[in-house]
Amino acid sequence: MTAGVSTACLYPEPLEESLYQLAVNGISEVEIFVNTHSELERGFSHNLSSIMKKFEVNCVSVHPFTSEIETLMFFSDYERRINDILEYHKLYFEFMNTVGAELFVFHGGKGNKPVEFYCERYSRLYRLGKEFGVTVAIENVARCQSGSSAFIRDTAKMLGDEFAFVLDTKQAVRSHENPFAFIDSAGKGLKHIHISDSGEMGDCLLIGKGSFRFRQFFEKISKVNSSVNVILELYRSGFSGISDLVSSYNILLNMTEPYRRAKT
């Protein structure tokens, strides 16, 4: 079990500056949130890779800026769209190969498409990712079909070995779902976690500012997949500065330490 921080926490700072800030503050595992097309260019990705090598930072995952058009491009009846978006995602996967990331975050579609249709479209992207050594994982997002733990259970059952899942605790709360329910729904397909605290003050808080049951959560996770990545993902309005973010990361690091020892 590894602990890290998403560059998205520092948005709208430029990606390379966000990555540098995390790196110089001793954060060794990151998720990179790609914010725009030009950041997928080869020279840019090599620059990010150089920063990570200099500071011995590992990129475990990538989040795309195109999440909001996934409904349009992957889940319409217009076949040419999915062909085009699959071709575009090769840019993401090449970027991931450069920065060393192996997991790609996928929000999926909004609406109420039949689970068979959803799984067929997701499978196309999943299989393309595997050609690049990348695992495409569905994230539970409140505004998407994936916001339902029952939907995740159905997709996991239908997809079998071609299923991977990202559990976002704040999105579970926004869906009025228990985050623990998604662990049961995804089973061994759970590969990655976006974590934050939650409670009376909000659903996306610094660790220690809410009442989320972290110990029970990690205990349950460890019994399902002890090699997951646990990434702190906060909105910039939720903390004062980089010192708050680093402090929350260090708490997370300590929380996950027993499970890293267990793995080794």
C-alpha positions as CSV (number, residue, x, y, z in Angstrom):
1,M,0.0,0.0,0.0
2,T,1.6,3.3,-1.1
3,A,0.6,6.8,-0.1
4,G,0.8,9.8,-2.4
5,V,-0.7,13.1,-3.5
6,S,-2.3,14.3,-6.7
7,T,-1.0,17.3,-8.6
8,A,-4.7,18.3,-8.9
9,C,-4.6,19.5,-5.3
10,L,-2.5,22.5,-6.5
11,Y,-4.7,23.4,-9.5
12,P,-4.7,25.9,-11.2
13,E,-0.9,26.1,-10.8
14,P,0.8,24.8,-13.9
15,L,1.3,21.1,-13.9
16,E,5.1,21.2,-13.9
17,E,5.1,23.7,-11.0
18,S,2.7,21.6,-9.0
19,L,4.8,18.5,-9.5
20,Y,8.0,20.4,-8.5
21,Q,6.3,21.6,-5.3
22,L,5.3,18.1,-4.3
23,A,8.7,16.8,-5.2
24,V,10.8,19.3,-3.2
25,N,8.6,18.8,-0.2
26,G,9.4,15.1,-0.1
27,I,6.3,13.5,-1.6
28,S,7.6,10.4,-3.3
29,E,4.4,9.1,-4.9
30,V,2.2,11.2,-7.1
31,E,-0.8,11.1,-9.4
32,I,-0.5,13.5,-12.4
33,F,-3.6,15.3,-13.5
34,V,-3.1,16.3,-17.1
35,N,-4.9,19.7,-17.6
36,T,-4.7,20.3,-21.3
37,H,-3.7,18.9,-24.7
38,S,-0.3,20.6,-24.9
39,E,0.8,18.8,-21.7
40,L,0.6,15.5,-23.6
41,E,3.4,16.6,-26.0
42,R,6.5,14.5,-25.8
43,G,8.9,17.3,-24.8
44,F,6.6,18.2,-21.9
45,S,6.3,14.7,-20.6
46,H,10.0,14.2,-20.7
47,N,10.4,17.4,-18.7
48,L,8.1,16.0,-16.0
49,S,10.0,12.7,-16.1
50,S,13.3,14.6,-15.5
51,I,11.8,16.3,-12.4
52,M,10.7,13.0,-11.0
53,K,14.0,11.4,-11.6
54,K,15.9,14.3,-10.0
55,F,13.8,14.0,-6.8
56,E,13.2,10.3,-6.9
57,V,9.4,10.6,-7.3
58,N,7.2,7.9,-8.7
59,C,4.1,8.6,-10.8
60,V,1.6,5.8,-10.1
61,S,-1.4,7.2,-12.0
62,V,-2.7,9.7,-14.5
63,H,-6.0,11.5,-14.6
64,P,-7.2,13.0,-17.9
65,F,-8.6,16.5,-18.6
66,T,-11.1,15.0,-21.0
67,S,-13.2,13.2,-18.3
68,E,-16.2,15.6,-19.0
69,I,-16.6,14.5,-22.6
70,E,-16.4,10.7,-21.9
71,T,-20.2,10.5,-22.1
72,L,-20.2,12.1,-25.5
73,M,-17.3,10.3,-26.9
74,F,-17.5,6.8,-25.5
75,F,-21.2,6.3,-24.8
76,S,-23.1,7.7,-27.8
77,D,-24.4,5.7,-30.7
78,Y,-22.1,7.5,-33.1
79,E,-19.4,4.9,-33.8
80,R,-16.9,7.3,-35.3
81,R,-16.7,9.2,-32.0
82,I,-15.4,6.2,-30.0
83,N,-12.9,5.4,-32.7
84,D,-11.6,8.9,-32.6
85,I,-11.4,9.1,-28.8
86,L,-9.6,5.7,-28.6
87,E,-7.0,7.1,-31.0
88,Y,-6.7,10.2,-28.8
89,H,-6.2,8.1,-25.7
90,K,-3.0,6.7,-27.3
91,L,-1.5,10.1,-26.5
92,Y,-2.4,9.6,-22.8
93,F,-0.9,6.1,-22.8
94,E,2.3,7.2,-24.5
95,F,2.5,10.0,-21.9
96,M,2.1,7.4,-19.2
97,N,4.9,5.3,-20.6
98,T,7.2,8.3,-20.4
99,V,6.4,9.3,-16.8
100,G,6.2,5.7,-15.6
101,A,2.5,5.5,-14.6
102,E,0.5,2.3,-14.9
103,L,-3.1,3.3,-13.9
104,F,-5.4,5.6,-15.9
105,V,-8.5,7.1,-14.2
106,F,-11.8,6.8,-16.1
107,H,-15.0,8.6,-15.0
108,G,-17.2,6.9,-17.6
109,G,-20.6,7.9,-18.7
110,K,-23.5,9.9,-17.3
111,G,-27.1,8.9,-17.7
112,N,-28.6,5.4,-17.5
113,K,-27.1,3.2,-20.2
114,P,-27.5,-0.5,-20.0
115,V,-24.7,-2.1,-18.1
116,E,-23.9,-4.4,-21.1
117,F,-23.4,-1.3,-23.4
118,Y,-21.3,0.5,-20.8
119,C,-19.1,-2.6,-20.3
120,E,-18.6,-3.1,-24.0
121,R,-17.4,0.5,-24.5
122,Y,-15.2,0.5,-21.4
123,S,-13.6,-2.8,-22.5
124,R,-12.4,-1.2,-25.7
125,L,-10.4,1.4,-23.8
126,Y,-9.3,-1.2,-21.2
127,R,-7.9,-3.4,-24.0
128,L,-6.2,-0.5,-25.7
129,G,-4.6,0.4,-22.4
130,K,-3.2,-3.1,-22.0
131,E,-1.4,-2.7,-25.3
132,F,0.6,0.1,-23.7
133,G,1.0,-1.7,-20.3
134,V,-1.6,0.5,-18.8
135,T,-4.6,-0.4,-16.6
136,V,-7.8,1.7,-17.2
137,A,-9.8,1.9,-14.0
138,I,-13.4,3.2,-13.5
139,E,-13.7,5.8,-10.8
140,N,-16.9,6.2,-8.8
141,V,-18.1,9.8,-9.6
142,A,-21.4,11.1,-8.1
143,R,-22.6,12.6,-11.4
144,C,-21.9,9.4,-13.4
145,Q,-23.3,5.9,-13.5
146,S,-20.2,4.8,-11.6
147,G,-21.5,6.7,-8.6
148,S,-23.6,3.7,-7.6
149,S,-22.0,0.8,-5.7
150,A,-24.7,-1.4,-7.2
151,F,-23.6,-0.4,-10.7
152,I,-19.9,-1.1,-9.8
153,R,-20.9,-4.5,-8.5
154,D,-22.7,-5.3,-11.8
155,T,-19.8,-4.1,-14.0
156,A,-17.3,-6.0,-11.9
157,K,-19.3,-9.2,-12.3
158,M,-19.8,-8.7,-16.0
159,L,-16.2,-7.7,-16.9
160,G,-14.3,-10.2,-14.7
161,D,-10.6,-9.9,-15.3
162,E,-11.1,-6.8,-17.5
163,F,-12.3,-4.6,-14.6
164,A,-10.3,-2.2,-12.5
165,F,-11.7,0.3,-10.0
166,V,-10.7,3.6,-8.4
167,L,-12.5,4.4,-5.1
168,D,-13.0,8.1,-4.4
169,T,-14.2,8.5,-0.8
170,K,-15.5,12.1,-1.3
171,Q,-17.5,11.1,-4.4
172,A,-19.0,8.2,-2.5
173,V,-20.2,10.6,0.2
174,R,-21.6,12.9,-2.5
175,S,-23.5,9.9,-3.9
176,H,-25.0,9.3,-0.4
177,E,-23.2,5.9,-0.5
178,N,-21.0,4.3,2.1
179,P,-17.4,4.2,0.8
180,F,-17.0,0.8,2.4
181,A,-19.8,-0.5,0.1
182,F,-17.7,0.2,-3.0
183,I,-14.9,-2.0,-1.6
184,D,-17.3,-4.9,-1.4
185,S,-18.7,-4.2,-4.9
186,A,-15.3,-3.9,-6.6
187,G,-13.6,-6.8,-4.7
188,K,-10.1,-7.6,-6.1
189,G,-10.7,-5.2,-8.9
190,L,-10.0,-2.3,-6.5
191,K,-6.6,-0.9,-7.6
192,H,-6.5,2.7,-6.5
193,I,-7.9,5.2,-4.0
194,H,-8.5,8.9,-3.9
195,I,-8.8,9.8,-0.3
196,S,-9.8,12.8,1.9
197,D,-11.5,13.3,5.2
198,S,-15.2,14.1,5.6
199,G,-17.6,15.1,8.2
200,E,-19.8,18.0,9.3
201,M,-17.5,20.5,7.7
202,G,-17.5,18.9,4.3
203,D,-16.8,15.9,2.1
204,C,-13.2,16.9,1.0
205,L,-11.2,17.8,4.0
206,L,-7.6,17.5,5.2
207,I,-7.0,14.3,7.1
208,G,-7.9,14.9,10.7
209,K,-10.4,17.6,10.0
210,G,-13.4,15.2,9.8
211,S,-14.6,11.9,11.2
212,F,-13.8,9.4,8.4
213,R,-13.0,5.9,9.9
214,F,-9.5,5.6,8.4
215,R,-8.3,2.7,10.5
216,Q,-11.3,0.5,9.7
217,F,-11.1,1.6,6.1
218,F,-7.5,0.6,5.6
219,E,-8.0,-2.7,7.5
220,K,-10.8,-3.6,5.0
221,I,-8.7,-2.5,2.0
222,S,-5.7,-4.6,3.2
223,K,-7.9,-7.7,3.1
224,V,-8.9,-7.1,-0.5
225,N,-5.8,-5.6,-2.1
226,S,-2.8,-4.6,0.0
227,S,-1.0,-3.2,-3.0
228,V,-3.4,-0.3,-3.8
229,N,-2.2,3.3,-4.2
230,V,-3.8,5.7,-1.8
231,I,-3.7,9.2,-3.2
232,L,-4.6,12.4,-1.3
233,E,-6.9,14.4,-3.5
234,L,-8.1,17.7,-2.2
235,Y,-9.6,20.9,-3.7
236,R,-7.3,23.9,-3.5
237,S,-10.0,25.7,-1.5
238,G,-9.7,23.0,1.2
239,F,-6.3,23.9,2.5
240,S,-4.2,27.1,3.1
241,G,-0.9,26.1,1.5
242,I,1.6,23.5,0.7
243,S,2.5,22.9,4.4
244,D,-1.1,21.8,5.0
245,L,-0.9,19.4,2.1
246,V,2.4,17.9,3.2
247,S,1.2,17.6,6.8
248,S,-1.9,15.6,5.6
249,Y,0.3,13.5,3.4
250,N,2.6,12.6,6.3
251,I,-0.4,11.6,8.4
252,L,-1.6,9.4,5.5
253,L,1.9,7.9,5.2
254,N,1.9,6.9,8.9
255,M,-1.6,5.4,8.5
256,T,-0.6,3.2,5.7
257,E,2.8,2.2,7.1
258,P,1.7,-1.0,8.8
259,Y,0.2,-2.2,5.5
260,R,3.4,-1.5,3.6
261,R,5.3,-3.5,6.1
262,A,2.8,-6.3,5.8
263,K,3.2,-6.4,2.1
264,T,7.0,-6.8,2.3
